[in-house]
Amino acid sequence: MSNHKIVGPEIARSVAEACLCLHVQRAARALARHFDDVFRPLEITSGQYSLLMSLNRPAPTMGDTAEFLAMDRTTLTAALKPLERRGLVRVAADESDRRVKRLSLTPAGNALLAKAYALWEKHHGAIEAEMASPGAEAMRSGLIRMVRKLERGKAE
């Protein structure tokens, strides 16, 4: 077995500095850890907050929620289980098509989401202010455009 490197350290360093995927992943992990700490008193994670917030719309289904959160249905099902056990979310068959699963927040879920939103608003605002709001907006717009473009390319 050979020990020599195919890619030298200067290339690895160059890629590490330039790689959008690496920087987005690092930023996502740092933000998730930060908001996990913020939401810890409510006993939810940043991912659970995003999931709860995504259900705060008219009659979401399992399929459109998975698509909105960019996760597969199996992952979404697993993510819903602890929220369901806590009585925060309800999963029920659609009345007109039993194959379709409708998701909804329970009154307890709505109450928790309101508390979580207050925490999110305070901490998110502080992060945006630190980044300088136009910079944050430009980054958000760029990421949204990139996701849409990459998702379109996947369908082709």
C-alpha positions as CSV (number, residue, x, y, z in Angstrom):
1,M,0.0,0.0,0.0
2,S,1.4,3.3,-1.1
3,N,1.8,6.3,1.3
4,H,2.2,9.1,-1.3
5,K,-0.4,11.7,-1.7
6,I,-2.2,12.1,-5.0
7,V,-3.2,15.7,-4.1
8,G,-0.5,17.8,-2.5
9,P,-1.0,20.0,0.6
10,E,-1.0,23.2,-1.5
11,I,-4.0,22.0,-3.5
12,A,-5.8,20.8,-0.4
13,R,-5.2,24.2,1.3
14,S,-6.4,26.0,-1.9
15,V,-9.6,23.9,-2.1
16,A,-10.2,24.3,1.7
17,E,-10.0,28.1,1.2
18,A,-12.3,28.2,-1.9
19,C,-14.7,25.3,-1.4
20,L,-18.3,26.6,-1.1
21,C,-19.6,23.3,0.2
22,L,-17.1,23.2,3.0
23,H,-17.8,26.8,4.1
24,V,-21.6,26.3,3.9
25,Q,-21.3,23.1,6.0
26,R,-19.1,24.7,8.6
27,A,-21.4,27.7,8.8
28,A,-24.5,25.5,9.0
29,R,-22.9,23.4,11.8
30,A,-21.8,26.5,13.8
31,L,-25.3,28.1,13.4
32,A,-27.0,24.8,14.4
33,R,-24.8,24.4,17.5
34,H,-25.5,28.1,18.4
35,F,-29.3,27.6,18.1
36,D,-29.2,24.2,19.8
37,D,-27.8,26.1,22.8
38,V,-30.5,28.8,22.4
39,F,-33.3,26.3,22.3
40,R,-31.9,24.0,25.0
41,P,-34.2,25.4,27.8
42,L,-37.2,24.4,25.6
43,E,-35.8,21.0,25.1
44,I,-35.7,21.2,21.3
45,T,-32.9,21.4,18.8
46,S,-32.4,23.9,16.0
47,G,-33.6,21.2,13.5
48,Q,-36.7,20.6,15.5
49,Y,-37.4,24.3,15.6
50,S,-37.1,24.4,11.8
51,L,-39.4,21.5,11.5
52,L,-42.0,23.0,13.9
53,M,-41.9,26.3,12.0
54,S,-42.3,24.5,8.7
55,L,-45.6,23.1,10.0
56,N,-46.9,26.5,10.8
57,R,-48.8,26.8,7.5
58,P,-52.1,25.6,6.1
59,A,-52.4,21.7,5.9
60,P,-48.8,20.7,5.2
61,T,-48.3,17.1,4.0
62,M,-45.4,14.8,4.6
63,G,-44.3,15.1,1.0
64,D,-44.3,18.9,0.7
65,T,-42.7,19.3,4.2
66,A,-39.9,16.9,3.2
67,E,-39.3,18.9,0.0
68,F,-39.4,22.2,1.8
69,L,-36.8,21.0,4.4
70,A,-34.7,19.3,1.7
71,M,-34.9,15.9,3.4
72,D,-36.2,12.5,2.4
73,R,-39.5,11.3,3.9
74,T,-37.8,8.6,6.0
75,T,-35.6,11.2,7.7
76,L,-38.7,13.5,8.2
77,T,-40.6,10.6,9.7
78,A,-37.8,9.9,12.2
79,A,-37.6,13.6,13.0
80,L,-41.3,13.8,13.7
81,K,-41.4,10.9,16.2
82,P,-40.0,12.7,19.2
83,L,-42.2,15.7,18.6
84,E,-45.2,13.5,18.2
85,R,-44.3,11.7,21.5
86,R,-44.1,15.0,23.3
87,G,-47.6,16.0,22.0
88,L,-46.3,18.9,19.9
89,V,-47.1,17.5,16.4
90,R,-50.0,15.4,15.0
91,V,-49.6,13.1,12.0
92,A,-52.9,12.0,10.4
93,A,-54.1,10.5,7.2
94,D,-55.8,13.0,4.8
95,E,-59.6,12.7,4.8
96,S,-59.9,12.5,1.1
97,D,-56.8,10.4,0.3
98,R,-55.7,8.1,3.1
99,R,-52.3,7.6,1.5
100,V,-51.4,11.3,2.1
101,K,-50.2,12.2,5.6
102,R,-51.2,15.6,7.0
103,L,-49.0,17.2,9.6
104,S,-50.1,19.8,12.2
105,L,-49.0,21.5,15.3
106,T,-51.0,20.7,18.5
107,P,-51.9,23.5,20.9
108,A,-48.8,22.5,22.9
109,G,-46.7,22.7,19.7
110,N,-48.0,26.2,18.9
111,A,-47.3,27.4,22.5
112,L,-43.7,26.0,22.3
113,L,-43.2,27.4,18.9
114,A,-44.2,30.9,20.1
115,K,-41.6,30.7,22.9
116,A,-38.9,29.3,20.5
117,Y,-39.7,32.1,18.0
118,A,-39.1,34.8,20.6
119,L,-35.7,33.2,21.3
120,W,-34.9,32.8,17.6
121,E,-35.9,36.4,16.8
122,K,-33.6,37.8,19.5
123,H,-30.6,35.6,18.7
124,H,-31.0,35.7,14.9
125,G,-31.3,39.4,14.9
126,A,-28.0,39.7,16.9
127,I,-26.2,37.4,14.4
128,E,-27.5,39.4,11.4
129,A,-26.5,42.7,13.0
130,E,-23.0,41.3,13.6
131,M,-22.8,40.3,9.9
132,A,-24.2,43.7,8.8
133,S,-27.7,43.2,7.4
134,P,-27.0,43.9,3.7
135,G,-24.2,41.2,3.9
136,A,-26.6,38.7,5.5
137,E,-29.3,39.5,2.9
138,A,-26.9,39.0,0.0
139,M,-25.7,35.7,1.5
140,R,-29.3,34.5,2.0
141,S,-30.3,35.5,-1.5
142,G,-27.3,33.8,-3.0
143,L,-27.9,30.6,-1.1
144,I,-31.5,30.5,-2.1
145,R,-30.6,31.0,-5.8
146,M,-27.9,28.3,-5.5
147,V,-30.3,25.8,-4.0
148,R,-33.0,26.5,-6.7
149,K,-30.4,26.1,-9.5
150,L,-28.9,22.9,-8.1
151,E,-32.4,21.4,-7.4
152,R,-33.5,22.2,-11.0
153,G,-30.3,20.6,-12.3
154,K,-31.1,17.4,-10.3
155,A,-34.5,17.1,-12.0
156,E,-33.1,17.3,-15.5
